[in-house]
């Protein structure tokens, strides 16, 4: 029989508090997307607003059978997928802006994908975990490019955008490293291996 004392209650309260903060952060992200889209509409642009059903980062080797692809993938709701696919047939959405905030290990982000040639802006709101982003982030920084993938729930890609400034997505790589699992262990293993090499050389 498990006894629930003050410590357990405290843990439950912390979990509930975290969930509340995340709901508030997500709500604020959606509010930001609405405000940004409204501004573009006032200037005569057509807008599409997408609250991603799921968002995740991935790096080379994270996808089975794919050793090169990396970026952030957003699941587009079914009622928006066809519209987005048609828009990407008309433009490559060459311009973009990124608005982000961090809370409890999550990054809440609105990406504005801009197509001045057709005066259309696609706003995508999503949230992703920093602890799983290291592979994607380090690859993006090293290569100087980043990708956003808009896809259906079944994985069908309806739009891809290449970005030339990964720092907009990952302004603080050290923060992501702190959340990444086993990074310290790997570092210590590397140091130990280096010490063994030094001993051998001696």
N, CA, C and O of each residue as an XYZ file, in Angstrom:
808
protein
N       0.858     -1.193      0.000
C       0.000      0.000      0.000
C       0.889      1.235      0.000
O       1.780      1.358      0.840
N       0.657      2.139     -0.923
C       1.423      3.372     -1.005
C       0.796      4.408     -0.102
O      -0.413      4.636     -0.141
N       1.628      5.031      0.711
C       1.133      6.088      1.586
C       1.390      7.439      0.917
O       2.494      7.705      0.442
N       0.372      8.278      0.885
C       0.486      9.591      0.265
C       0.638     10.629      1.366
O      -0.327     10.996      2.037
N       1.854     11.086      1.534
C       2.120     12.118      2.521
C       2.233     13.478      1.866
O       1.809     13.676      0.728
N       2.801     14.391      2.589
C       2.927     15.767      2.095
C       3.784     15.837      0.840
O       3.519     16.644     -0.051
N       4.828     14.979      0.766
C       5.735     15.013     -0.374
C       4.991     14.658     -1.654
O       5.183     15.294     -2.691
N       4.123     13.615     -1.571
C       3.381     13.212     -2.753
C       2.410     14.303     -3.183
O       2.252     14.570     -4.374
N       1.767     14.923     -2.219
C       0.851     16.005     -2.535
C       1.609     17.143     -3.209
O       1.137     17.738     -4.178
N       2.775     17.428     -2.682
C       3.602     18.497     -3.257
C       3.965     18.179     -4.700
O       3.923     19.055     -5.564
N       4.327     16.901     -4.964
C       4.651     16.493     -6.331
C       3.448     16.666     -7.245
O       3.580     17.157     -8.366
N       2.284     16.265     -6.773
C       1.068     16.400     -7.568
C       0.788     17.866     -7.876
O       0.389     18.215     -8.987
N       0.999     18.707     -6.888
C       0.773     20.140     -7.091
C       1.743     20.705     -8.116
O       1.375     21.545     -8.937
N       2.994     20.231     -8.062
C       3.986     20.715     -9.025
C       3.613     20.292    -10.440
O       3.743     21.074    -11.382
N       3.144     19.034    -10.592
C       2.734     18.548    -11.909
C       1.560     19.361    -12.432
O       1.541     19.760    -13.597
N       0.571     19.609    -11.559
C      -0.596     20.387    -11.966
C      -0.189     21.801    -12.341
O      -0.686     22.369    -13.314
N       0.721     22.359    -11.558
C       1.187     23.721    -11.844
C       1.892     23.787    -13.183
O       1.715     24.742    -13.940
N       2.704     22.758    -13.481
C       3.399     22.699    -14.767
C       2.408     22.605    -15.909
O       2.562     23.278    -16.928
N       1.383     21.766    -15.744
C       0.371     21.620    -16.797
C      -0.354     22.941    -17.026
O      -0.640     23.314    -18.164
N      -0.650     23.647    -15.927
C      -1.317     24.944    -16.053
C      -0.447     25.932    -16.807
O      -0.934     26.666    -17.666
N       0.851     25.952    -16.485
C       1.761     26.890    -17.151
C       1.856     26.574    -18.640
O       1.925     27.482    -19.469
N       1.861     25.291    -18.976
C       1.953     24.914    -20.387
C       0.685     25.275    -21.155
O       0.746     25.701    -22.309
N      -0.453     25.101    -20.509
C      -1.702     25.510    -21.160
C      -1.711     27.012    -21.392
O      -2.130     27.485    -22.448
N      -1.244     27.757    -20.398
C      -1.201     29.213    -20.529
C      -0.222     29.622    -21.625
O      -0.507     30.529    -22.407
N       0.930     28.955    -21.685
C       1.926     29.285    -22.705
C       1.401     28.979    -24.102
O       1.631     29.743    -25.039
N       0.693     27.856    -24.238
C       0.132     27.500    -25.549
C      -0.960     28.498    -25.939
O      -1.049     28.908    -27.096
N      -1.780     28.879    -24.977
C      -2.807     29.874    -25.251
C      -2.206     31.199    -25.685
O      -2.717     31.853    -26.595
N      -1.111     31.596    -25.028
C      -0.437     32.837    -25.405
C       0.159     32.739    -26.804
O       0.167     33.716    -27.553
N       0.657     31.554    -27.153
C       1.220     31.343    -28.492
C       0.136     31.502    -29.560
O       0.361     32.140    -30.588
N      -1.026     30.925    -29.313
C      -2.130     31.053    -30.266
C      -2.604     32.507    -30.367
O      -2.970     32.979    -31.443
N      -2.591     33.198    -29.239
C      -2.959     34.617    -29.255
C      -1.964     35.422    -30.092
O      -2.352     36.311    -30.849
N      -0.681     35.100    -29.947
C       0.345     35.789    -30.737
C       0.136     35.536    -32.226
O       0.244     36.452    -33.041
N      -0.166     34.281    -32.574
C      -0.397     33.963    -33.979
C      -1.578     34.763    -34.527
O      -1.514     35.292    -35.636
N      -2.635     34.846    -33.760
C      -3.819     35.594    -34.194
C      -3.487     37.060    -34.408
O      -3.899     37.653    -35.405
N      -2.742     37.648    -33.473
C      -2.393     39.066    -33.588
C      -1.515     39.321    -34.810
O      -1.711     40.307    -35.520
N      -0.552     38.439    -35.057
C       0.331     38.603    -36.212
C      -0.443     38.466    -37.517
O      -0.260     39.257    -38.442
N      -1.311     37.451    -37.586
C      -2.092     37.235    -38.799
C      -3.032     38.414    -39.052
O      -3.220     38.830    -40.195
N      -3.612     38.943    -37.993
C      -4.509     40.095    -38.144
C      -3.772     41.283    -38.761
O      -4.326     42.001    -39.595
N      -2.517     41.486    -38.345
C      -1.728     42.593    -38.883
C      -1.525     42.445    -40.386
O      -1.646     43.413    -41.136
N      -1.217     41.229    -40.817
C      -1.018     41.001    -42.257
C      -2.329     41.169    -43.032
O      -2.341     41.716    -44.135
N      -3.415     40.700    -42.451
C      -4.700     40.852    -43.132
C      -5.067     42.324    -43.292
O      -5.645     42.721    -44.303
N      -4.731     43.124    -42.296
C      -5.006     44.552    -42.381
C      -4.214     45.208    -43.515
O      -4.614     46.247    -44.041
N      -3.104     44.599    -43.880
C      -2.289     45.121    -44.979
C      -2.675     44.511    -46.321
O      -2.026     44.767    -47.335
N      -3.731     43.707    -46.324
C      -4.243     43.168    -47.580
C      -3.781     41.773    -47.940
O      -4.092     41.290    -49.028
N      -3.044     41.109    -47.057
C      -2.568     39.758    -47.329
C      -3.656     38.732    -47.014
O      -4.504     38.945    -46.147
N      -3.609     37.614    -47.742
C      -4.379     36.437    -47.372
C      -3.581     35.674    -46.317
O      -2.355     35.610    -46.399
N      -4.254     35.104    -45.343
C      -3.543     34.374    -44.299
C      -4.165     33.006    -44.066
O      -5.363     32.798    -44.260
N      -3.311     32.084    -43.644
C      -3.744     30.767    -43.192
C      -3.155     30.583    -41.797
O      -1.962     30.799    -41.586
N      -3.984     30.189    -40.864
C      -3.545     30.030    -39.475
C      -3.629     28.558    -39.093
O      -4.684     27.932    -39.193
N      -2.494     28.020    -38.654
C      -2.430     26.588    -38.347
C      -1.946     26.379    -36.920
O      -0.831     26.771    -36.574
N      -2.775     25.768    -36.102
C      -2.350     25.292    -34.782
C      -1.993     23.821    -34.969
O      -2.873     22.965    -35.054
N      -0.701     23.539    -35.029
C      -0.246     22.183    -35.359
C      -0.778     21.171    -34.357
O      -0.736     21.386    -33.145
N      -1.282     20.052    -34.896
C      -1.765     18.994    -34.026
C      -0.644     18.333    -33.248
O      -0.854     17.816    -32.151
N       0.545     18.353    -33.823
C       1.738     17.810    -33.176
C       2.949     18.468    -33.828
O       2.924     18.800    -35.013
N       3.998     18.651    -33.051
C       5.210     19.294    -33.559
C       6.420     18.549    -33.014
O       6.433     18.157    -31.847
N       7.434     18.351    -33.845
C       8.627     17.668    -33.358
C       9.847     17.993    -34.193
O       9.749     18.217    -35.400
N      10.995     18.016    -33.542
C      12.263     18.191    -34.240
C      12.851     16.830    -34.558
O      12.605     15.857    -33.846
N      13.625     16.765    -35.624
C      14.316     15.514    -35.950
C      15.598     15.844    -36.693
O      15.685     16.839    -37.413
N      16.592     14.986    -36.501
C      17.890     15.202    -37.130
C      18.266     14.035    -38.017
O      17.515     13.065    -38.115
N      19.417     14.112    -38.665
C      19.883     13.031    -39.520
C      19.926     11.701    -38.755
O      20.500     11.613    -37.670
N      19.318     10.689    -39.333
C      19.315      9.370    -38.709
C      18.158      9.120    -37.762
O      17.945      7.983    -37.342
N      17.403     10.159    -37.414
C      16.271      9.965    -36.506
C      15.102      9.273    -37.196
O      14.315      8.578    -36.554
N      14.994      9.466    -38.509
C      13.937      8.799    -39.266
C      14.491      7.517    -39.875
O      15.583      7.521    -40.443
N      13.768      6.453    -39.763
C      14.239      5.160    -40.270
C      14.512      5.246    -41.769
O      13.650      5.654    -42.548
N      15.713      4.860    -42.157
C      16.086      4.845    -43.563
C      16.449      6.202    -44.132
O      16.608      6.339    -45.345
N      16.584      7.210    -43.276
C      16.903      8.564    -43.746
C      18.048      9.119    -42.919
O      17.886      9.411    -41.734
N      19.204      9.263    -43.546
C      20.397      9.710    -42.834
C      20.720     11.185    -43.051
O      21.741     11.664    -42.558
N      19.879     11.913    -43.773
C      20.204     13.295    -44.109
C      19.164     14.322    -43.671
O      19.525     15.438    -43.296
N      17.889     13.969    -43.711
C      16.832     14.947    -43.492
C      16.804     15.430    -42.045
O      17.012     14.652    -41.114
N      16.540     16.741    -41.871
C      16.410     17.305    -40.527
C      15.496     18.523    -40.587
O      15.276     19.100    -41.651
N      14.973     18.899    -39.437
C      14.123     20.083    -39.374
C      13.050     19.941    -38.313
O      13.159     19.120    -37.403
N      12.005     20.758    -38.445
C      10.851     20.698    -37.562
C       9.649     20.285    -38.394
O       9.376     20.867    -39.443
N       8.935     19.278    -37.916
C       7.750     18.785    -38.621
C       6.504     19.190    -37.850
O       6.432     19.041    -36.630
N       5.523     19.707    -38.585
C       4.246     20.117    -38.013
C       3.129     19.292    -38.643
O       3.077     19.154    -39.865
N       2.249     18.751    -37.833
C       1.085     18.044    -38.349
C      -0.022     19.067    -38.593
O      -0.501     19.722    -37.667
N      -0.413     19.187    -39.856
C      -1.434     20.148    -40.262
C      -2.805     19.493    -40.160
O      -2.995     18.396    -40.684
N      -3.763     20.133    -39.504
C      -5.114     19.572    -39.434
C      -5.673     19.295    -40.824
O      -5.348     19.995    -41.783
N      -6.511     18.276    -40.925
C      -7.016     17.839    -42.218
C      -7.725     18.912    -43.009
O      -7.653     18.924    -44.238
N      -8.417     19.823    -42.322
C      -9.168     20.847    -43.036
C      -8.265     21.932    -43.627
O      -8.729     22.761    -44.410
N      -6.969     21.933    -43.256
C      -6.035     22.929    -43.783
C      -5.015     22.326    -44.752
O      -4.367     23.058    -45.501
N      -4.870     21.004    -44.743
C      -3.802     20.356    -45.505
C      -3.913     20.609    -47.003
O      -2.919     20.936    -47.651
N      -5.102     20.464    -47.553
C      -5.271     20.659    -48.997
C      -5.005     22.108    -49.389
O      -4.380     22.380    -50.414
N      -5.483     23.028    -48.566
C      -5.260     24.451    -48.841
C      -3.763     24.772    -48.849
O      -3.281     25.485    -49.729
N      -3.032     24.241    -47.865
C      -1.590     24.474    -47.786
C      -0.886     23.870    -48.997
O      -0.004     24.502    -49.579
N      -1.269     22.655    -49.380
C      -0.662     22.005    -50.537
C      -0.841     22.845    -51.799
O       0.095     22.984    -52.586
N      -2.015     23.397    -51.996
C      -2.273     24.229    -53.178
C      -1.436     25.508    -53.150
O      -0.948     25.953    -54.189
N      -1.272     26.094    -51.977
C      -0.477     27.316    -51.867
C       0.995     27.058    -52.187
O       1.660     27.899    -52.791
N       1.500     25.889    -51.777
C       2.898     25.574    -52.051
C       3.136     25.238    -53.517
O       4.281     25.203    -53.967
N       2.083     24.994    -54.252
C       2.224     24.842    -55.699
C       2.358     26.206    -56.376
O       2.836     26.300    -57.507
N       1.933     27.258    -55.680
C       1.971     28.602    -56.232
C       3.220     29.379    -55.817
O       3.649     30.282    -56.535
N       3.806     29.040    -54.669
C       4.953     29.803    -54.163
C       5.841     28.913    -53.297
O       5.393     27.909    -52.743
N       7.101     29.302    -53.193
C       8.048     28.589    -52.322
C       8.117     29.201    -50.930
O       8.845     28.703    -50.072
N       7.363     30.285    -50.692
C       7.379     30.974    -49.404
C       8.819     31.309    -48.992
O       9.343     30.768    -48.018
N       9.442     32.209    -49.752
C      10.865     32.479    -49.567
C      11.231     33.306    -48.329
O      12.396     33.342    -47.932
N      10.249     33.966    -47.722
C      10.547     34.800    -46.556
C       9.869     34.208    -45.318
O       8.872     33.494    -45.420
N      10.425     34.516    -44.164
C       9.862     33.946    -42.940
C      10.276     34.767    -41.730
O      11.251     35.517    -41.771
N       9.527     34.613    -40.668
C       9.858     35.173    -39.371
C       9.561     34.121    -38.313
O       8.665     33.295    -38.480
N      10.325     34.159    -37.217
C      10.142     33.186    -36.145
C       9.932     33.935    -34.829
O      10.709     34.821    -34.474
N       8.896     33.572    -34.131
C       8.593     34.141    -32.824
C       8.551     32.982    -31.831
O       7.799     32.025    -32.018
N       9.365     33.071    -30.770
C       9.483     31.915    -29.882
C       9.559     32.338    -28.421
O       9.957     33.457    -28.098
N       9.167     31.410    -27.542
C       9.286     31.589    -26.100
C       9.547     30.218    -25.483
O       9.132     29.198    -26.033
N      10.232     30.193    -24.349
C      10.565     28.941    -23.681
C       9.873     28.854    -22.328
O       9.738     29.849    -21.617
N       9.432     27.633    -21.983
C       8.756     27.417    -20.713
C       8.831     25.944    -20.351
O       8.369     25.093    -21.111
N       9.414     25.634    -19.186
C       9.456     24.255    -18.679
C      10.029     23.256    -19.682
O       9.513     22.145    -19.811
N      11.085     23.638    -20.390
C      11.723     22.714    -21.313
C      11.060     22.615    -22.668
O      11.497     21.842    -23.521
N      10.006     23.389    -22.877
C       9.330     23.426    -24.169
C       9.603     24.762    -24.855
O       9.754     25.793    -24.199
N       9.662     24.727    -26.172
C       9.741     25.937    -26.969
C       8.406     26.116    -27.679
O       7.965     25.249    -28.434
N       7.778     27.245    -27.426
C       6.514     27.592    -28.080
C       6.850     28.556    -29.203
O       7.525     29.562    -28.984
N       6.381     28.253    -30.405
C       6.869     28.995    -31.555
C       5.768     29.261    -32.566
O       4.912     28.416    -32.828
N       5.817     30.462    -33.126
C       4.997     30.791    -34.281
C       5.952     31.098    -35.428
O       6.796     31.988    -35.323
N       5.813     30.366    -36.507
C       6.610     30.611    -37.705
C       5.703     31.213    -38.771
O       4.683     30.634    -39.143
N       6.092     32.372    -39.245
C       5.343     33.030    -40.315
C       6.041     32.733    -41.636
O       7.160     33.192    -41.869
N       5.387     31.975    -42.491
C       5.909     31.637    -43.816
C       5.285     32.616    -44.807
O       4.066     32.647    -44.978
N       6.133     33.416    -45.460
C       5.649     34.553    -46.232
C       5.912     34.391    -47.723
O       7.016     34.042    -48.141
N       4.879     34.651    -48.512
C       4.983     34.590    -49.975
C       4.544     35.935    -50.548
O       3.374     36.101    -50.895
N       5.463     36.897    -50.654
C       5.091     38.215    -51.183
C       4.548     38.153    -52.610
O       3.739     38.992    -53.004
N       4.994     37.154    -53.389
C       4.554     37.065    -54.782
C       3.061     36.796    -54.913
O       2.450     37.171    -55.914
N       2.468     36.150    -53.911
C       1.021     35.918    -53.951
C       0.334     36.578    -52.748
O      -0.846     36.345    -52.488
N       1.094     37.405    -52.022
C       0.584     38.128    -50.846
C      -0.187     37.207    -49.910
O      -1.326     37.470    -49.523
N       0.486     36.119    -49.567
C      -0.112     35.127    -48.677
C       0.872     34.778    -47.575
O       2.067     34.618    -47.824
N       0.368     34.662    -46.367
C       1.193     34.284    -45.229
C       0.568     33.088    -44.523
O      -0.623     33.087    -44.209
N       1.386     32.074    -44.279
C       0.948     30.900    -43.521
C       1.593     30.983    -42.135
O       2.817     30.997    -42.008
N       0.770     31.036    -41.124
C       1.256     31.095    -39.744
C       1.082     29.730    -39.099
O      -0.010     29.162    -39.090
N       2.188     29.213    -38.556
C       2.164     27.879    -37.949
C       2.573     27.988    -36.489
O       3.670     28.454    -36.182
N       1.703     27.564    -35.595
C       2.004     27.551    -34.164
C       2.283     26.123    -33.730
O       1.531     25.207    -34.064
N       3.358     25.937    -32.990
C       3.709     24.611    -32.506
C       4.551     24.694    -31.249
O       5.044     25.765    -30.894
N       4.717     23.576    -30.580
C       5.553     23.499    -29.385
C       6.375     22.221    -29.450
O       5.847     21.149    -29.746
N       7.684     22.339    -29.171
C       8.542     21.162    -29.221
C       9.457     21.117    -28.001
O       9.756     22.136    -27.379
N       9.891     19.898    -27.682
C      10.695     19.665    -26.485
C      12.180     19.903    -26.758
O      12.728     19.413    -27.746
N      12.812     20.650    -25.882
C      14.234     20.908    -26.050
C      15.072     19.644    -25.862
O      16.142     19.517    -26.458
N      14.599     18.715    -25.042
C      15.405     17.521    -24.739
C      15.601     16.619    -25.951
O      16.517     15.798    -25.967
N      14.746     16.764    -26.972
C      14.870     15.921    -28.161
C      15.398     16.685    -29.370
O      15.411     16.155    -30.481
N      15.831     17.920    -29.165
C      16.152     18.798    -30.295
C      17.638     18.881    -30.631
O      17.999     19.532    -31.612
N      18.511     18.242    -29.850
C      19.939     18.464    -30.025
C      20.449     18.043    -31.395
O      21.224     18.775    -32.012
N      20.037     16.896    -31.876
C      20.496     16.414    -33.182
C      20.112     17.398    -34.286
O      20.929     17.755    -35.135
N      18.863     17.822    -34.255
C      18.381     18.780    -35.252
C      19.117     20.112    -35.129
O      19.581     20.664    -36.126
N      19.224     20.624    -33.907
C      19.809     21.949    -33.693
C      21.283     22.007    -34.094
O      21.705     22.942    -34.775
N      22.063     21.014    -33.677
C      23.487     21.032    -34.008
C      23.705     20.893    -35.511
O      24.595     21.529    -36.076
N      22.892     20.060    -36.157
C      23.005     19.898    -37.607
C      22.666     21.198    -38.325
O      23.367     21.604    -39.252
N      21.588     21.851    -37.891
C      21.169     23.102    -38.523
C      22.238     24.175    -38.376
O      22.552     24.873    -39.340
N      22.797     24.311    -37.184
C      23.828     25.332    -36.949
C      25.075     25.029    -37.771
O      25.654     25.930    -38.378
N      25.492     23.761    -37.793
C      26.690     23.382    -38.550
C      26.530     23.633    -40.045
O      27.471     24.073    -40.706
N      25.337     23.353    -40.582
C      25.108     23.465    -42.026
C      24.603     24.844    -42.449
O      24.573     25.161    -43.638
N      24.210     25.658    -41.475
C      23.732     26.987    -41.810
C      22.407     27.005    -42.536
O      22.142     27.911    -43.325
N      21.570     26.015    -42.277
C      20.248     25.972    -42.898
C      19.300     25.189    -42.000
O      19.718     24.404    -41.149
N      18.014     25.428    -42.217
C      16.988     24.786    -41.410
C      15.781     24.524    -42.305
O      15.606     25.194    -43.322
N      14.949     23.552    -41.932
C      13.787     23.212    -42.742
C      12.539     23.101    -41.871
O      12.584     22.619    -40.739
N      11.431     23.560    -42.435
C      10.122     23.351    -41.820
C       9.313     22.441    -42.735
O       9.223     22.682    -43.939
N       8.722     21.388    -42.156
C       7.912     20.436    -42.910
C       6.476     20.519    -42.410
O       6.216     20.370    -41.216
N       5.551     20.757    -43.323
C       4.135     20.721    -43.006
C       3.584     19.420    -43.580
O       3.719     19.155    -44.774
N       2.968     18.620    -42.733
C       2.544     17.295    -43.174
C       1.199     16.906    -42.577
O       0.756     17.458    -41.570
N       0.565     15.937    -43.231
C      -0.659     15.373    -42.706
C      -0.332     14.405    -41.574
O       0.831     14.080    -41.333
N      -1.364     13.956    -40.893
C      -1.182     13.008    -39.790
C      -0.537     11.716    -40.266
O       0.205     11.082    -39.515
N      -0.813     11.310    -41.524
C      -0.248     10.064    -42.041
C       1.183     10.227    -42.545
O       1.775      9.272    -43.048
N       1.746     11.436    -42.412
C       3.124     11.669    -42.812
C       3.294     12.268    -44.195
O       4.410     12.608    -44.588
N       2.202     12.402    -44.943
C       2.282     12.995    -46.279
C       2.667     14.464    -46.176
O       1.970     15.247    -45.530
N       3.766     14.837    -46.807
C       4.251     16.224    -46.738
C       3.470     17.081    -47.720
O       3.346     16.733    -48.894
N       2.941     18.208    -47.234
C       2.187     19.124    -48.094
C       2.941     20.429    -48.349
O       2.516     21.247    -49.165
N       4.065     20.621    -47.645
C       4.869     21.811    -47.873
C       6.188     21.740    -47.138
O       6.246     21.283    -45.997
N       7.252     22.191    -47.788
C       8.580     22.237    -47.182
C       9.184     23.614    -47.442
O       9.117     24.130    -48.557
N       9.770     24.198    -46.412
C      10.424     25.496    -46.562
C      11.840     25.397    -46.029
O      12.062     24.882    -44.933
N      12.798     25.890    -46.802
C      14.191     25.964    -46.349
C      14.443     27.353    -45.782
O      14.037     28.360    -46.361
N      15.122     27.390    -44.636
C      15.435     28.647    -43.970
C      16.949     28.846    -43.932
O      17.704     27.891    -43.744
N      17.381     30.081    -44.109
C      18.817     30.350    -44.186
C      19.430     30.820    -42.873
O      20.624     31.116    -42.826
N      18.628     30.896    -41.795
C      19.158     31.387    -40.521
C      18.669     30.500    -39.375
O      17.665     30.818    -38.738
N      19.364     29.393    -39.107
C      18.922     28.485    -38.035
C      18.978     29.111    -36.652
O      18.340     28.612    -35.724
N      19.737     30.206    -36.495
C      19.806     30.865    -35.191
C      18.439     31.390    -34.755
O      18.182     31.529    -33.559
N      17.572     31.677    -35.705
C      16.228     32.128    -35.337
C      15.451     31.029    -34.621
O      14.594     31.309    -33.782
N      15.753     29.786    -34.956
C      15.075     28.656    -34.331
C      15.816     28.195    -33.070
O      15.192     27.785    -32.091
N      17.131     28.264    -33.104
C      17.964     27.769    -31.996
C      18.960     28.841    -31.569
O      20.151     28.720    -31.857
N      18.497     29.886    -30.888
C      19.404     30.970    -30.496
C      20.360     30.596    -29.372
O      21.365     31.278    -29.170
N      20.065     29.520    -28.631
C      20.896     29.136    -27.497
C      21.097     27.625    -27.495
O      20.317     26.883    -26.900
N      22.153     27.184    -28.169
C      22.422     25.754    -28.274
C      22.785     25.150    -26.919
O      22.489     23.983    -26.662
N      23.424     25.936    -26.053
C      23.802     25.422    -24.732
C      22.563     25.047    -23.910
O      22.587     24.070    -23.162
N      21.490     25.819    -24.049
C      20.259     25.504    -23.318
C      19.701     24.169    -23.766
O      19.217     23.388    -22.946
N      19.766     23.898    -25.065
C      19.274     22.618    -25.580
C      20.165     21.483    -25.089
O      19.670     20.407    -24.754
N      21.465     21.714    -25.045
C      22.381     20.681    -24.539
C      22.069     20.332    -23.088
O      22.171     19.170    -22.696
N      21.691     21.321    -22.293
C      21.390     21.057    -20.881
C      20.191     20.140    -20.722
O      20.133     19.363    -19.769
N      19.238     20.213    -21.631
C      18.057     19.367    -21.550
C      18.271     17.996    -22.187
O      17.547     17.050    -21.871
N      19.250     17.878    -23.074
C      19.436     16.631    -23.816
C      19.893     15.505    -22.883
O      20.810     15.702    -22.085
N      19.264     14.326    -22.976
C      19.661     13.205    -22.114
C      21.022     12.652    -22.508
O      21.380     12.619    -23.686
N      21.791     12.210    -21.479
C      23.059     11.504    -21.671
C      24.186     12.358    -22.249
O      25.261     11.839    -22.549
N      23.952     13.649    -22.405
C      25.020     14.486    -22.960
C      26.200     14.533    -22.008
O      27.348     14.411    -22.435
N      25.924     14.712    -20.701
C      27.003     14.756    -19.722
C      27.740     13.435    -19.658
O      28.965     13.397    -19.543
N      26.959     12.317    -19.735
C      27.585     10.997    -19.677
C      28.521     10.805    -20.861
O      29.632     10.297    -20.716
N      28.046     11.227    -22.059
C      28.861     11.062    -23.250
C      30.119     11.902    -23.151
O      31.196     11.489    -23.579
N      29.962     13.119    -22.566
C      31.122     13.990    -22.404
C      32.143     13.361    -21.476
O      33.346     13.387    -21.734
N      31.619     12.776    -20.354
C      32.528     12.139    -19.406
C      33.212     10.942    -20.044
O      34.399     10.709    -19.819
N      32.452     10.166    -20.854
C      33.056      9.019    -21.523
C      34.155      9.483    -22.468
O      35.211      8.860    -22.575
N      33.882     10.599    -23.156
C      34.882     11.118    -24.076
C      36.132     11.558    -23.336
O      37.249     11.326    -23.799
N      35.943     12.200    -22.178
C      37.091     12.637    -21.382
C      37.888     11.434    -20.900
O      39.119     11.443    -20.905
N      37.154     10.380    -20.476
C      37.839      9.185    -19.987
C      38.646      8.544    -21.103
O      39.777      8.104    -20.895
N      38.051      8.495    -22.297
C      38.753      7.907    -23.428
C      40.005      8.713    -23.755
O      41.053      8.154    -24.077
N      39.878     10.035    -23.667
C      41.028     10.891    -23.945
C      42.133     10.644    -22.929
O      43.314     10.619    -23.277
N      41.735     10.458    -21.645
C      42.737     10.189    -20.612
C      43.446      8.880    -20.888
O      44.658      8.770    -20.707
N      42.667      7.862    -21.340
C      43.291      6.556    -21.649
C      44.285      6.712    -22.795
O      45.361      6.115    -22.769
N      43.932      7.505    -23.794
C      44.835      7.719    -24.917
C      46.113      8.385    -24.444
O      47.210      8.041    -24.884
N      45.955      9.358    -23.527
C      47.132     10.059    -23.008
C      48.037      9.094    -22.278
O      49.259      9.152    -22.417
N      47.420      8.172    -21.469
C      48.198      7.201    -20.726
C      48.942      6.278    -21.684
O      50.098      5.924    -21.453
N      48.262      5.895    -22.764
C      48.888      4.989    -23.742
C      50.074      5.645    -24.401
O      51.132      5.036    -24.560
N      49.884      6.924    -24.791
C      50.976      7.641    -25.440
C      52.165      7.780    -24.518
O      53.317      7.743    -24.951
N      51.864      7.943    -23.209
C      52.956      8.113    -22.250
C      53.736      6.814    -22.133
O      54.702      6.740    -21.374
